[in-house]
Amino acid sequence: MLLTDSSPKTTAGTQYLPQGDRTLLSPNQCLMPLTAQVNDQDTLEIGGCSIADLVAQYGSSLYILDEFTLRTACRQYQTALARYYPGEATAIYASKAWNCLAVCAIVASEGLGIDVVSGGELYTALKAGFNPQNIYLHGNNKSRSELEFAYHKGCTIIVDNLLELELLSAIASPNAPAPILLRLTPGIECHTHEYIRTGHIDSKFGFDPNQLPAIFATVAQNPSLHCLGLHAHIGSQIFERQPHQDLGRVLVDWFHQAKTYNLSLEILNIGGGLGICYTESDDPPSIEEWVKAAAQSVASACQGYNLPLPKLICEPGRSLIGAACVTAYTVGSRKEIPDLNRTYVAVDGGMSDNPRPITYQSLYRAVVANQMTTPSQETVTLAGKHCESGDILIQAAQLPRTQPGDLIVVLGTGAYNYSMASNYNRLPRPAAVLVQGGDAEIILERETYEDLLRQDRLPEKLQLKP
């Protein structure tokens, strides 16, 4: 971790500021965006923009995305792949972390590909300007219309099961075979939340290894399918390097087996999963360290089989964008329970803009953005405003004493926050701004009450008469 002090109980919000040459830091190892600093009003700034000014202009709750941090992470992946893998390699953004036009456009401009998991994500990537040849469609239950959409646009489809092979065989033709990768379940487990482990055998994703001979034979005999390679993904928010090294060897072994079925494979996609720092106790490897371990494992395994190096693809999502965004809230009510020594501080958002704490019991850190150098004075339960007892953002946040109107910033909210946001309790979803060099631009408009009703229809028989 890169902190000035590791004790949140006795230090102020400045403890989470990145230290040293920020162009050299790995964003996934930082709690705050790389541009975070404190101005002379004792207020947090991101991308040269004061949090107080952003909230005054755009309201709260508010997602604040730092362009510099996102671009730095993209470049670190591409640079590390070029350094440590002796063949062709690229990173593709796992856009389920946060798929919107602006994020897709930034990633595309940095030369990355993109993976999408629905027709909606695919449509967004195309509208953002992505070359279809750099788009990969995932999913364990793709509809026929999604498969047709991806096929006719020229995207690569990562096939998850037999039904998809059958559907694609009917959609595609020998004159224009569908480009596919086969997703396999490698049987590799790692220390992460049960819901985000996808590499163990008991998973809804991918072909079982015991199916491989039959799958290889089926694909090899089908002229409507062009199998480019193999894919596997072992999970998310992973700090260990060994599972990814093991995955490289397993995939290369299957790559070698495919040759006996006259499949000339060209691509190995090793998925993603590198974790980020949500709290100061988190200790993920850097982007460079992760790429080095994974890339060298694949290269070494290929050498052992005397195989030509395939194109290597990895799929970072969270580690690209997680630390690049923070969410700003305005403090509202306060409730003290002396008998329990508990204090609730409520903010104007919660589980509808960040469902991860109630879903995964995820941990976060927060600062009071307008009191950055004030020492932490109390432990509070940071609560959301929803009609749900479990709507708690942080169970034990060490913060300065707050007043209504103070600004709370929760760190590390770039991944799976907006993308999983809802309208629970009919709350409009927040706005998002992109900050860079002191400028802020809206990339997602704040929803209005009218937006909430846009898809509602009231049958005439239910309309109340005046």
LOKE-873708 format. One record per residue (C-alpha): residue in three letters; y, z, x; residue number from 0. Coordinates in nm, 2 decimals, decimal comma. Layout:
N
ATOM   res       yy       zz       xx     n
ATOM   ALA        Y        Z        X   NUM
...
END
This chain:
466
ATOM   res       yy       zz       xx     n
ATOM   MET     0,00     0,00     0,00     0
ATOM   LEU     0,36    -0,07     0,11     1
ATOM   LEU     0,56     0,23    -0,01     2
ATOM   THR     0,82     0,46     0,14     3
ATOM   ASP     0,64     0,76     0,00     4
ATOM   SER     0,30     0,80    -0,18     5
ATOM   SER     0,39     1,10    -0,40     6
ATOM   PRO     0,54     1,00    -0,74     7
ATOM   LYS     0,59     1,36    -0,83     8
ATOM   THR     0,87     1,43    -0,58     9
ATOM   THR     1,03     1,09    -0,51    10
ATOM   ALA     1,25     0,86    -0,71    11
ATOM   GLY     1,20     0,50    -0,83    12
ATOM   THR     1,29     0,36    -0,49    13
ATOM   GLN     0,94     0,46    -0,36    14
ATOM   TYR     0,80     0,15    -0,52    15
ATOM   LEU     1,04    -0,10    -0,36    16
ATOM   PRO     0,87    -0,35    -0,12    17
ATOM   GLN     0,93    -0,27     0,25    18
ATOM   GLY     0,97    -0,49     0,55    19
ATOM   ASP     1,00    -0,87     0,56    20
ATOM   ARG     0,94    -0,95     0,20    21
ATOM   THR     0,85    -1,31     0,28    22
ATOM   LEU     0,54    -1,19     0,46    23
ATOM   LEU     0,42    -0,94     0,20    24
ATOM   SER     0,12    -1,02    -0,02    25
ATOM   PRO     0,26    -0,99    -0,37    26
ATOM   ASN    -0,06    -0,85    -0,51    27
ATOM   GLN    -0,03    -0,55    -0,28    28
ATOM   CYS     0,32    -0,47    -0,40    29
ATOM   LEU     0,40    -0,26    -0,72    30
ATOM   MET     0,73    -0,44    -0,77    31
ATOM   PRO     0,84    -0,80    -0,74    32
ATOM   LEU     0,94    -0,90    -0,38    33
ATOM   THR     1,31    -0,93    -0,47    34
ATOM   ALA     1,34    -0,58    -0,61    35
ATOM   GLN     1,63    -0,37    -0,49    36
ATOM   VAL     1,88    -0,10    -0,60    37
ATOM   ASN     2,24    -0,19    -0,64    38
ATOM   ASP     2,55     0,04    -0,59    39
ATOM   GLN     2,53     0,14    -0,96    40
ATOM   ASP     2,19     0,30    -0,88    41
ATOM   THR     2,03     0,03    -1,10    42
ATOM   LEU     1,72    -0,18    -1,03    43
ATOM   GLU     1,78    -0,55    -0,97    44
ATOM   ILE     1,51    -0,82    -0,98    45
ATOM   GLY     1,59    -1,17    -0,85    46
ATOM   GLY     1,95    -1,06    -0,79    47
ATOM   CYS     1,99    -0,96    -1,16    48
ATOM   SER     2,07    -0,61    -1,28    49
ATOM   ILE     1,81    -0,48    -1,53    50
ATOM   ALA     2,10    -0,32    -1,72    51
ATOM   ASP     2,28    -0,66    -1,74    52
ATOM   LEU     1,97    -0,84    -1,85    53
ATOM   VAL     1,90    -0,59    -2,13    54
ATOM   ALA     2,26    -0,60    -2,24    55
ATOM   GLN     2,24    -0,98    -2,27    56
ATOM   TYR     1,89    -1,04    -2,39    57
ATOM   GLY     1,78    -0,72    -2,55    58
ATOM   SER     1,47    -0,51    -2,50    59
ATOM   SER     1,18    -0,50    -2,48    60
ATOM   LEU     1,21    -0,78    -2,22    61
ATOM   TYR     0,98    -0,95    -1,98    62
ATOM   ILE     1,15    -1,03    -1,65    63
ATOM   LEU     0,97    -1,28    -1,43    64
ATOM   ASP     1,07    -1,31    -1,06    65
ATOM   GLU     1,04    -1,68    -0,96    66
ATOM   PHE     1,04    -1,60    -0,58    67
ATOM   THR     0,74    -1,37    -0,61    68
ATOM   LEU     0,54    -1,62    -0,81    69
ATOM   ARG     0,62    -1,90    -0,58    70
ATOM   THR     0,54    -1,69    -0,27    71
ATOM   ALA     0,19    -1,60    -0,41    72
ATOM   CYS     0,12    -1,97    -0,48    73
ATOM   ARG     0,22    -2,07    -0,13    74
ATOM   GLN     0,01    -1,79     0,03    75
ATOM   TYR    -0,30    -1,91    -0,15    76
ATOM   GLN    -0,25    -2,27    -0,04    77
ATOM   THR    -0,16    -2,18     0,31    78
ATOM   ALA    -0,46    -1,95     0,36    79
ATOM   LEU    -0,70    -2,21     0,22    80
ATOM   ALA    -0,57    -2,47     0,46    81
ATOM   ARG    -0,60    -2,22     0,75    82
ATOM   TYR    -0,95    -2,08     0,68    83
ATOM   TYR    -1,14    -2,36     0,51    84
ATOM   PRO    -1,21    -2,66     0,73    85
ATOM   GLY    -1,25    -2,90     0,43    86
ATOM   GLU    -1,04    -2,99     0,13    87
ATOM   ALA    -0,93    -2,69    -0,07    88
ATOM   THR    -0,69    -2,59    -0,34    89
ATOM   ALA    -0,60    -2,30    -0,57    90
ATOM   ILE    -0,58    -2,36    -0,95    91
ATOM   TYR    -0,39    -2,11    -1,17    92
ATOM   ALA    -0,60    -1,92    -1,42    93
ATOM   SER    -0,35    -1,96    -1,69    94
ATOM   LYS    -0,50    -1,72    -1,94    95
ATOM   ALA    -0,30    -1,46    -1,74    96
ATOM   TRP     0,02    -1,61    -1,88    97
ATOM   ASN     0,04    -1,96    -2,02    98
ATOM   CYS     0,38    -2,09    -2,11    99
ATOM   LEU     0,58    -2,40    -2,02   100
ATOM   ALA     0,79    -2,24    -1,75   101
ATOM   VAL     0,50    -2,07    -1,57   102
ATOM   CYS     0,29    -2,39    -1,59   103
ATOM   ALA     0,58    -2,59    -1,45   104
ATOM   ILE     0,64    -2,36    -1,16   105
ATOM   VAL     0,27    -2,36    -1,07   106
ATOM   ALA     0,25    -2,74    -1,09   107
ATOM   SER     0,56    -2,78    -0,87   108
ATOM   GLU     0,38    -2,57    -0,60   109
ATOM   GLY     0,09    -2,81    -0,59   110
ATOM   LEU    -0,17    -2,60    -0,76   111
ATOM   GLY    -0,41    -2,71    -1,03   112
ATOM   ILE    -0,46    -2,51    -1,35   113
ATOM   ASP    -0,75    -2,39    -1,56   114
ATOM   VAL    -0,71    -2,35    -1,94   115
ATOM   VAL    -0,94    -2,19    -2,19   116
ATOM   SER    -0,83    -2,35    -2,52   117
ATOM   GLY    -0,67    -2,66    -2,67   118
ATOM   GLY    -0,35    -2,46    -2,69   119
ATOM   GLU    -0,34    -2,38    -2,32   120
ATOM   LEU    -0,43    -2,74    -2,24   121
ATOM   TYR    -0,15    -2,87    -2,47   122
ATOM   THR     0,10    -2,64    -2,30   123
ATOM   ALA    -0,01    -2,75    -1,95   124
ATOM   LEU     0,03    -3,11    -2,04   125
ATOM   LYS     0,37    -3,06    -2,20   126
ATOM   ALA     0,48    -2,88    -1,88   127
ATOM   GLY     0,40    -3,19    -1,68   128
ATOM   PHE     0,06    -3,12    -1,53   129
ATOM   ASN    -0,14    -3,42    -1,41   130
ATOM   PRO    -0,46    -3,41    -1,63   131
ATOM   GLN    -0,67    -3,47    -1,32   132
ATOM   ASN    -0,56    -3,12    -1,20   133
ATOM   ILE    -0,65    -2,95    -1,53   134
ATOM   TYR    -0,99    -2,78    -1,58   135
ATOM   LEU    -1,11    -2,67    -1,92   136
ATOM   HIS    -1,31    -2,34    -1,95   137
ATOM   GLY    -1,46    -2,16    -2,24   138
ATOM   ASN    -1,79    -2,04    -2,37   139
ATOM   ASN    -1,76    -2,19    -2,71   140
ATOM   LYS    -1,54    -2,50    -2,69   141
ATOM   SER    -1,49    -2,69    -3,01   142
ATOM   ARG    -1,57    -3,05    -3,04   143
ATOM   SER    -1,20    -3,12    -3,09   144
ATOM   GLU    -1,11    -2,93    -2,77   145
ATOM   LEU    -1,38    -3,12    -2,58   146
ATOM   GLU    -1,25    -3,46    -2,72   147
ATOM   PHE    -0,89    -3,36    -2,63   148
ATOM   ALA    -0,98    -3,27    -2,27   149
ATOM   TYR    -1,20    -3,58    -2,23   150
ATOM   HIS    -0,96    -3,83    -2,36   151
ATOM   LYS    -0,68    -3,68    -2,15   152
ATOM   GLY    -0,89    -3,71    -1,83   153
ATOM   CYS    -0,94    -3,34    -1,76   154
ATOM   THR    -1,24    -3,19    -1,59   155
ATOM   ILE    -1,46    -2,98    -1,82   156
ATOM   ILE    -1,64    -2,68    -1,69   157
ATOM   VAL    -1,96    -2,68    -1,91   158
ATOM   ASP    -2,08    -2,34    -2,01   159
ATOM   ASN    -2,39    -2,41    -2,22   160
ATOM   LEU    -2,64    -2,66    -2,36   161
ATOM   LEU    -2,44    -2,73    -2,68   162
ATOM   GLU    -2,14    -2,85    -2,47   163
ATOM   LEU    -2,37    -3,08    -2,28   164
ATOM   GLU    -2,49    -3,23    -2,61   165
ATOM   LEU    -2,14    -3,26    -2,75   166
ATOM   LEU    -2,01    -3,43    -2,44   167
ATOM   SER    -2,30    -3,67    -2,43   168
ATOM   ALA    -2,20    -3,78    -2,78   169
ATOM   ILE    -1,82    -3,79    -2,70   170
ATOM   ALA    -1,84    -3,97    -2,36   171
ATOM   SER    -1,99    -4,30    -2,26   172
ATOM   PRO    -2,17    -4,44    -1,96   173
ATOM   ASN    -1,87    -4,66    -1,90   174
ATOM   ALA    -1,64    -4,35    -1,88   175
ATOM   PRO    -1,86    -4,05    -1,81   176
ATOM   ALA    -1,71    -3,70    -1,86   177
ATOM   PRO    -1,62    -3,53    -1,54   178
ATOM   ILE    -1,79    -3,18    -1,55   179
ATOM   LEU    -1,86    -2,87    -1,34   180
ATOM   LEU    -2,16    -2,65    -1,44   181
ATOM   ARG    -2,08    -2,28    -1,48   182
ATOM   LEU    -2,35    -2,06    -1,36   183
ATOM   THR    -2,41    -1,68    -1,39   184
ATOM   PRO    -2,47    -1,56    -1,03   185
ATOM   GLY    -2,60    -1,21    -1,11   186
ATOM   ILE    -2,33    -1,05    -0,89   187
ATOM   GLU    -2,17    -0,72    -1,02   188
ATOM   CYS    -1,86    -0,56    -0,88   189
ATOM   HIS    -1,66    -0,25    -0,96   190
ATOM   THR    -1,42    -0,35    -1,24   191
ATOM   HIS    -1,39    -0,28    -1,61   192
ATOM   GLU    -1,69    -0,36    -1,82   193
ATOM   TYR    -1,50    -0,61    -2,03   194
ATOM   ILE    -1,38    -0,82    -1,74   195
ATOM   ARG    -1,71    -0,84    -1,55   196
ATOM   THR    -1,84    -1,19    -1,59   197
ATOM   GLY    -2,07    -1,25    -1,30   198
ATOM   HIS    -2,37    -1,03    -1,40   199
ATOM   ILE    -2,67    -1,18    -1,57   200
ATOM   ASP    -2,59    -1,01    -1,91   201
ATOM   SER    -2,28    -1,21    -1,98   202
ATOM   LYS    -2,17    -1,45    -2,25   203
ATOM   PHE    -2,05    -1,70    -1,98   204
ATOM   GLY    -2,25    -1,96    -1,80   205
ATOM   PHE    -2,60    -2,09    -1,76   206
ATOM   ASP    -2,87    -1,84    -1,66   207
ATOM   PRO    -3,00    -1,92    -1,31   208
ATOM   ASN    -3,35    -1,96    -1,45   209
ATOM   GLN    -3,22    -2,26    -1,65   210
ATOM   LEU    -3,09    -2,44    -1,35   211
ATOM   PRO    -3,39    -2,68    -1,28   212
ATOM   ALA    -3,39    -2,80    -1,64   213
ATOM   ILE    -3,01    -2,83    -1,65   214
ATOM   PHE    -2,99    -3,02    -1,32   215
ATOM   ALA    -3,26    -3,26    -1,45   216
ATOM   THR    -3,09    -3,31    -1,78   217
ATOM   VAL    -2,75    -3,38    -1,63   218
ATOM   ALA    -2,89    -3,61    -1,36   219
ATOM   GLN    -3,05    -3,83    -1,63   220
ATOM   ASN    -2,75    -3,85    -1,85   221
ATOM   PRO    -2,52    -4,15    -1,76   222
ATOM   SER    -2,24    -4,01    -1,99   223
ATOM   LEU    -2,20    -3,71    -1,77   224
ATOM   HIS    -2,05    -3,71    -1,41   225
ATOM   CYS    -2,14    -3,37    -1,26   226
ATOM   LEU    -1,88    -3,31    -0,98   227
ATOM   GLY    -1,99    -2,96    -0,89   228
ATOM   LEU    -2,06    -2,60    -0,97   229
ATOM   HIS    -1,86    -2,30    -1,08   230
ATOM   ALA    -1,90    -1,93    -1,10   231
ATOM   HIS    -1,67    -1,63    -1,16   232
ATOM   ILE    -1,77    -1,27    -1,10   233
ATOM   GLY    -1,49    -1,08    -1,27   234
ATOM   SER    -1,13    -0,96    -1,25   235
ATOM   GLN    -0,92    -0,69    -1,08   236
ATOM   ILE    -1,16    -0,68    -0,79   237
ATOM   PHE    -1,08    -0,50    -0,46   238
ATOM   GLU    -1,41    -0,57    -0,28   239
ATOM   ARG    -1,45    -0,87    -0,05   240
ATOM   GLN    -1,83    -0,86    -0,02   241
ATOM   PRO    -1,90    -0,99    -0,38   242
ATOM   HIS    -1,70    -1,30    -0,32   243
ATOM   GLN    -1,87    -1,35     0,02   244
ATOM   ASP    -2,21    -1,32    -0,16   245
ATOM   LEU    -2,09    -1,56    -0,43   246
ATOM   GLY    -2,02    -1,83    -0,17   247
ATOM   ARG    -2,37    -1,81    -0,03   248
ATOM   VAL    -2,53    -1,82    -0,38   249
ATOM   LEU    -2,33    -2,12    -0,49   250
ATOM   VAL    -2,40    -2,31    -0,17   251
ATOM   ASP    -2,78    -2,24    -0,22   252
ATOM   TRP    -2,76    -2,39    -0,57   253
ATOM   PHE    -2,54    -2,67    -0,44   254
ATOM   HIS    -2,83    -2,75    -0,20   255
ATOM   GLN    -3,09    -2,73    -0,48   256
ATOM   ALA    -2,89    -2,99    -0,68   257
ATOM   LYS    -2,95    -3,25    -0,41   258
ATOM   THR    -3,32    -3,26    -0,50   259
ATOM   TYR    -3,22    -3,38    -0,85   260
ATOM   ASN    -3,01    -3,67    -0,70   261
ATOM   LEU    -2,69    -3,49    -0,80   262
ATOM   SER    -2,42    -3,58    -0,55   263
ATOM   LEU    -2,19    -3,28    -0,59   264
ATOM   GLU    -1,84    -3,27    -0,45   265
ATOM   ILE    -1,68    -2,94    -0,57   266
ATOM   LEU    -1,75    -2,57    -0,54   267
ATOM   ASN    -1,53    -2,35    -0,76   268
ATOM   ILE    -1,57    -1,99    -0,67   269
ATOM   GLY    -1,35    -1,85    -0,95   270
ATOM   GLY    -1,10    -1,58    -0,88   271
ATOM   GLY    -1,07    -1,21    -0,95   272
ATOM   LEU    -0,86    -1,07    -0,67   273
ATOM   GLY    -0,69    -0,75    -0,80   274
ATOM   ILE    -0,33    -0,62    -0,78   275
ATOM   CYS    -0,16    -0,29    -0,74   276
ATOM   TYR    -0,09    -0,12    -1,07   277
ATOM   THR    -0,05     0,22    -0,91   278
ATOM   GLU     0,00     0,34    -0,56   279
ATOM   SER    -0,37     0,44    -0,53   280
ATOM   ASP    -0,48     0,07    -0,57   281
ATOM   ASP    -0,57    -0,10    -0,25   282
ATOM   PRO    -0,67    -0,46    -0,29   283
ATOM   PRO    -0,70    -0,70     0,01   284
ATOM   SER    -0,42    -0,93     0,06   285
ATOM   ILE    -0,43    -1,29    -0,06   286
ATOM   GLU    -0,49    -1,41     0,29   287
ATOM   GLU    -0,77    -1,16     0,35   288
ATOM   TRP    -0,94    -1,26     0,03   289
ATOM   VAL    -0,92    -1,63     0,10   290
ATOM   LYS    -1,04    -1,58     0,45   291
ATOM   ALA    -1,35    -1,39     0,34   292
ATOM   ALA    -1,44    -1,63     0,06   293
ATOM   ALA    -1,36    -1,96     0,25   294
ATOM   GLN    -1,55    -1,86     0,56   295
ATOM   SER    -1,85    -1,76     0,35   296
ATOM   VAL    -1,87    -2,10     0,19   297
ATOM   ALA    -1,82    -2,28     0,52   298
ATOM   SER    -2,08    -2,08     0,70   299
ATOM   ALA    -2,34    -2,13     0,42   300
ATOM   CYS    -2,28    -2,50     0,42   301
ATOM   GLN    -2,33    -2,51     0,79   302
ATOM   GLY    -2,66    -2,33     0,75   303
ATOM   TYR    -2,79    -2,60     0,52   304
ATOM   ASN    -2,63    -2,88     0,72   305
ATOM   LEU    -2,43    -2,98     0,41   306
ATOM   PRO    -2,10    -3,17     0,41   307
ATOM   LEU    -1,82    -2,93     0,31   308
ATOM   PRO    -1,74    -2,97    -0,06   309
ATOM   LYS    -1,40    -2,94    -0,20   310
ATOM   LEU    -1,33    -2,57    -0,24   311
ATOM   ILE    -1,15    -2,44    -0,55   312
ATOM   CYS    -1,05    -2,09    -0,63   313
ATOM   GLU    -0,89    -1,96    -0,96   314
ATOM   PRO    -0,64    -1,68    -0,91   315
ATOM   GLY    -0,45    -1,57    -1,21   316
ATOM   ARG    -0,36    -1,20    -1,20   317
ATOM   SER    -0,30    -1,20    -0,83   318
ATOM   LEU    -0,05    -1,49    -0,86   319
ATOM   ILE     0,16    -1,35    -1,14   320
ATOM   GLY     0,08    -0,99    -1,21   321
ATOM   ALA     0,33    -0,83    -0,97   322
ATOM   ALA     0,59    -1,10    -1,03   323
ATOM   CYS     0,69    -0,96    -1,37   324
ATOM   VAL     0,82    -0,63    -1,51   325
ATOM   THR     0,89    -0,52    -1,86   326
ATOM   ALA     1,22    -0,34    -1,95   327
ATOM   TYR     1,24    -0,10    -2,25   328
ATOM   THR     1,52     0,11    -2,39   329
ATOM   VAL     1,44     0,48    -2,44   330
ATOM   GLY     1,46     0,62    -2,79   331
ATOM   SER     1,32     0,94    -2,94   332
ATOM   ARG     1,19     1,24    -2,75   333
ATOM   LYS     0,93     1,50    -2,87   334
ATOM   GLU     0,85     1,82    -2,69   335
ATOM   ILE     0,54     2,03    -2,76   336
ATOM   PRO     0,59     2,35    -2,56   337
ATOM   ASP     0,24     2,50    -2,65   338
ATOM   LEU     0,08     2,20    -2,49   339
ATOM   ASN     0,33     2,15    -2,22   340
ATOM   ARG     0,36     1,79    -2,34   341
ATOM   THR     0,67     1,57    -2,38   342
ATOM   TYR     0,66     1,23    -2,55   343
ATOM   VAL     0,93     0,98    -2,46   344
ATOM   ALA     0,93     0,67    -2,69   345
ATOM   VAL     1,05     0,32    -2,60   346
ATOM   ASP     1,12     0,01    -2,81   347
ATOM   GLY     0,80    -0,17    -2,75   348
ATOM   GLY     0,44    -0,07    -2,66   349
ATOM   MET     0,10    -0,21    -2,75   350
ATOM   SER     0,23    -0,53    -2,91   351
ATOM   ASP     0,38    -0,64    -2,58   352
ATOM   ASN     0,13    -0,46    -2,35   353
ATOM   PRO    -0,21    -0,41    -2,51   354
ATOM   ARG    -0,39    -0,34    -2,18   355
ATOM   PRO    -0,36     0,05    -2,19   356
ATOM   ILE    -0,51     0,08    -2,54   357
ATOM   THR    -0,77    -0,20    -2,47   358
ATOM   TYR    -0,88    -0,13    -2,11   359
ATOM   GLN    -0,73     0,22    -2,05   360
ATOM   SER    -0,52     0,04    -1,78   361
ATOM   LEU    -0,29     0,25    -1,56   362
ATOM   TYR     0,07     0,15    -1,49   363
ATOM   ARG     0,37     0,29    -1,31   364
ATOM   ALA     0,73     0,31    -1,45   365
ATOM   VAL     1,08     0,38    -1,32   366
ATOM   VAL     1,40     0,46    -1,49   367
ATOM   ALA     1,60     0,15    -1,40   368
ATOM   ASN     1,94     0,31    -1,43   369
ATOM   GLN     1,84     0,62    -1,23   370
ATOM   MET     1,66     0,47    -0,93   371
ATOM   THR     1,76     0,74    -0,68   372
ATOM   THR     1,74     1,04    -0,91   373
ATOM   PRO     1,43     1,25    -0,82   374
ATOM   SER     1,14     1,27    -1,06   375
ATOM   GLN     1,20     1,59    -1,27   376
ATOM   GLU     0,93     1,58    -1,54   377
ATOM   THR     0,59     1,45    -1,65   378
ATOM   VAL     0,61     1,27    -1,98   379
ATOM   THR     0,38     1,06    -2,20   380
ATOM   LEU     0,55     0,73    -2,23   381
ATOM   ALA     0,48     0,62    -2,59   382
ATOM   GLY     0,53     0,30    -2,78   383
ATOM   LYS     0,69     0,27    -3,12   384
ATOM   HIS     0,39     0,14    -3,32   385
ATOM   CYS     0,22     0,32    -3,60   386
ATOM   GLU    -0,09     0,40    -3,38   387
ATOM   SER    -0,17     0,72    -3,21   388
ATOM   GLY    -0,32     0,53    -2,92   389
ATOM   ASP     0,00     0,34    -2,85   390
ATOM   ILE     0,06     0,50    -2,51   391
ATOM   LEU     0,18     0,30    -2,22   392
ATOM   ILE     0,15     0,57    -1,96   393
ATOM   GLN    -0,02     0,91    -2,01   394
ATOM   ALA     0,15     1,10    -1,73   395
ATOM   ALA     0,46     0,93    -1,61   396
ATOM   GLN     0,67     1,12    -1,35   397
ATOM   LEU     1,03     1,03    -1,42   398
ATOM   PRO     1,38     1,17    -1,40   399
ATOM   ARG     1,50     1,34    -1,72   400
ATOM   THR     1,59     1,06    -1,96   401
ATOM   GLN     1,83     1,02    -2,25   402
ATOM   PRO     1,83     0,78    -2,54   403
ATOM   GLY     1,96     0,45    -2,41   404
ATOM   ASP     1,82     0,48    -2,06   405
ATOM   LEU     1,62     0,19    -1,93   406
ATOM   ILE     1,25     0,22    -1,85   407
ATOM   VAL     1,08    -0,05    -1,65   408
ATOM   VAL     0,70    -0,08    -1,64   409
ATOM   LEU     0,58    -0,25    -1,33   410
ATOM   GLY     0,31    -0,52    -1,28   411
ATOM   THR     0,32    -0,67    -1,63   412
ATOM   GLY     0,29    -1,04    -1,55   413
ATOM   ALA    -0,08    -1,08    -1,63   414
ATOM   TYR    -0,23    -1,04    -1,97   415
ATOM   ASN     0,08    -0,89    -2,13   416
ATOM   TYR     0,26    -1,17    -2,30   417
ATOM   SER    -0,06    -1,37    -2,32   418
ATOM   MET    -0,22    -1,09    -2,52   419
ATOM   ALA     0,09    -0,98    -2,71   420
ATOM   SER     0,08    -0,95    -3,09   421
ATOM   ASN     0,29    -0,90    -3,39   422
ATOM   TYR     0,13    -0,57    -3,48   423
ATOM   ASN     0,34    -0,38    -3,73   424
ATOM   ARG     0,53    -0,71    -3,77   425
ATOM   LEU     0,72    -0,65    -3,45   426
ATOM   PRO     0,87    -0,98    -3,31   427
ATOM   ARG     0,74    -1,06    -2,97   428
ATOM   PRO     0,99    -1,00    -2,68   429
ATOM   ALA     1,19    -1,26    -2,49   430
ATOM   ALA     1,11    -1,35    -2,13   431
ATOM   VAL     1,36    -1,45    -1,87   432
ATOM   LEU     1,31    -1,61    -1,53   433
ATOM   VAL     1,53    -1,46    -1,25   434
ATOM   GLN     1,62    -1,62    -0,92   435
ATOM   GLY     1,92    -1,58    -0,69   436
ATOM   GLY     2,12    -1,38    -0,94   437
ATOM   ASP     2,06    -1,63    -1,23   438
ATOM   ALA     1,86    -1,56    -1,54   439
ATOM   GLU     1,72    -1,82    -1,77   440
ATOM   ILE     1,53    -1,78    -2,10   441
ATOM   ILE     1,18    -1,91    -2,08   442
ATOM   LEU     1,05    -1,75    -2,41   443
ATOM   GLU     1,29    -1,69    -2,70   444
ATOM   ARG     1,27    -1,35    -2,87   445
ATOM   GLU     1,10    -1,39    -3,20   446
ATOM   THR     1,30    -1,32    -3,52   447
ATOM   TYR     1,20    -1,19    -3,86   448
ATOM   GLU     1,21    -1,54    -3,98   449
ATOM   ASP     0,96    -1,64    -3,71   450
ATOM   LEU     0,72    -1,37    -3,85   451
ATOM   LEU     0,73    -1,55    -4,19   452
ATOM   ARG     0,71    -1,90    -4,06   453
ATOM   GLN     0,34    -1,94    -4,14   454
ATOM   ASP     0,34    -1,72    -4,45   455
ATOM   ARG     0,29    -1,88    -4,79   456
ATOM   LEU     0,34    -1,71    -5,12   457
ATOM   PRO     0,15    -1,86    -5,41   458
ATOM   GLU     0,36    -1,92    -5,72   459
ATOM   LYS     0,16    -1,69    -5,93   460
ATOM   LEU     0,25    -1,40    -5,70   461
ATOM   GLN     0,62    -1,47    -5,70   462
ATOM   LEU     0,81    -1,19    -5,87   463
ATOM   LYS     1,03    -1,31    -6,16   464
ATOM   PRO     1,39    -1,19    -6,17   465
END
